[in-house]
Each structure stands twice: as structure tokens, then as C-alpha cells.
Amino acid sequence: MKKYLDKNISFILLIFLYIQPIIDIITSLCINYLHINFTFGMIIRFIFLLFILLFYLFIRKDNSKYKKIYLFSVLLFIVLFAIITIIFKDINALSYELTNIIKVFYFVILLSIIDKKDIRFKVSDLVKVACIYLILIAIPNIFNISLNSYTQGKVGSVGVFNSGNEISAILSILTPFLIYYLFNNNKLLYKIIIIILMGYTYFKIGSKIIIISLILSMFINLYLYFKNKKISKKNILVISVCLILFILIGIYILPKTNFYYNLKIHLEFLNINNFNDIFTFNFINRFIFSDRLSYLIDVNNIYFNSSFIEKLFGIGFIHNYMMDSLSLKLIEMDLFDIFYNIGIIGFIVYLFPIVINIKDVFKVKNNDIMLLIKFSIVLGVLISILVGHTLLAPGVSIYLVYLIKFRKE
């Protein structure tokens, strides 16, 4: 058994990547139809985390001092965090706080322990996973059985999935590879299917971030395309015609999409009357950050009014416990949430493997795939900072783990 696992760990990791959409579907069914409070996805991903820890520590017997010291640091911090939770709140809050702190450290534990030589995938693997998501969003929409991306105000559809924010983050991270496939694959039928799926689902979801990711991904792939091919008059003509058609079709279709509707109602709600209004805090906070900045200010005040111990170890995930202003809401800007929730010491522990691994990634010599991977990692980090639901969502952060650990196709 040990030899089998050691020999096939790369395949197991690849299979786990492929079943992410299935895990998300079952999680959605549990929440929306069975009304089960705990999520299937969290259980499966926690079991996977335990398997990875057991494999590298006891089967592969990775004797790296760095990994052992780091994992001990994480464990020690979680124990101290639990003790502080009991002291400053009470034992009734412990279950909720521990569940969330495991979600926080999920990303960095995997990042610190998985060996990069075991992460083997191709661009086509990422494209296939992305297409599974696209199909499972498109088909329910066609049959009008899709779940909504938003609970109020805005409109959007996420197919059979539960969280529009998480699905948007996943597809945004995978979009550069979808566009790369379209530019570099010669199978016309596959290209047409993917273009239709992307065009339909991206605007159906109703999220700004996924459209921005699509535009940025187009630019990086155009750069790669022209870098690698001789620019002839024919190439310029074909690209120009395609862009013009894309713009014309976009002008016709855009007003009919959820994305356009959300922009329209958002601007109407904010009562934007002139150009100068877009530079106000109200516009930036409510339109760009969806009130995240105002909530950031509130949590910042809670943090700076907390005790010295809480500043070091965090105010936790239940703010103002046992008070009238109790709140379970996140800022939805991951790095800020993480800092306030786990404090200065926890944040240092959290950032250490991220800095080490990303620094290692950017030392790797660029080819087209590595450039796309670096771009996708940066995109994922920006999404996590601006709109959240990335580093704190194991279903999303798993993709960043694979991309950061990837070295060659």
C-alpha cells in the first residue's frame, strides 16, 4: 500500500483536482435542498488534508526540518487560539472558531507540505475542469433550474453551485488557460463549444470580477500569441476582424445580460449624476468594493479596541461576542479578514510559506505556461485582496496550491 501511494501520489492529486466540481455540487445540494448546516465539501477537503499530512509525514517520511517546524508552529498557534477563545469568549464559541481557523490554514498547510515534484498536470487538465464548471452552470440555466448568485438586489445564475463568489473566483483563475487553449488548439469544434459556454455563462453569473479576468486574460494571451508568431498582414487582418465581430456582438448582447443589469441597477442605486461622483468614497466603497471598505473600518475599530493578547492572536471569527453588536460577517477581503481574525502572530505564521513559495515560483524561468501560471497566481491574489472568497475558501485556494507548486508541463 505504501509503495502504491508513493508511486501514484501525482495521479491521486490530479484526480482530486478533477473532482472539485463534483464536491461543490454535492455541497450545494446539501445546503440548498437537504438543508444540512455542515458542508460536504469541507469534510472531504479536510479528509484530503489529513491524507496529505499522513502521506508526507509517515509514508513518504519527508524529513524536512522546515516542514516539521512549520506544521508544529501552525498546530501550536491553533491550540493557543483555542485557549484564548475560551478565555475571552467561552467554550460555546470554540466549535465555530476552530472550523474557521482550519479553513484559514488549509491553504498554507497544503502549500507547505505538498512536494512540487508531485504536482503534474497539463493546461488541458485545467481546461477540462473549467469546462465541467461551465457546463454545470449553462445547462441548469437553459432549463431554468439554476440557483441564484445573489440573495437580493442583483441578479445572476450559478447553475447547480451554491456560491457565486467562489465559482467566479475559480473560473477567473482558470480563464487564462481557457483563452490559451482557444489560441493554441486546432480543434475548431472544441473552440466553438468553449467560446459559446464562456460567452453564455460568464455574463449569466453577473459578477464583475469574472469579466475583468476575461479581459485581462485576453490581453496576456494576445501578447503570447504575437510574441511567438510572425506578425503578417493576414494575421493582423484575421485578429482585427475577430475583434470587430466580438465588439459588435458584445454591444448587441451585453444589454441582455445579468452582468449589464447588475451594473445598471448598481449605478442607479448610487445615484451617479456626473463624472466626479465616481471618485467619491461612496462610489468606490459601494460600487467597486460592495461596502467592504465600510465594514473594514468597523472591524478595524473592533481590533484596535481589543486586548493586547487579541491583537497578537486575533479577535476571532465572531466579532463582539456576547454583545449587542455581535457579527459573524467577514470583510470579504481575505488578507484583511485573516489579519484581524488571527492577529499579528497568526498572520506571520500564515504568510511565511506563501512568501517562500511564491518567491520560488517567480525565480523559475519563463516559458508560455509559466508566464500564464504566474499571471493566474497574481490574479488569484488580487481577487483575494479585493473581493475575497479565495484564500479563505478551500474550494478555491486548492487551485492556487496546484499553480504555485507547478514547475513544468
Order of alpha helices (4+ residues) and beta strands (2+ residues): alpha-alpha-alpha-alpha-alpha-alpha-alpha-alpha-alpha-alpha-alpha-alpha-alpha-alpha-alpha-alpha
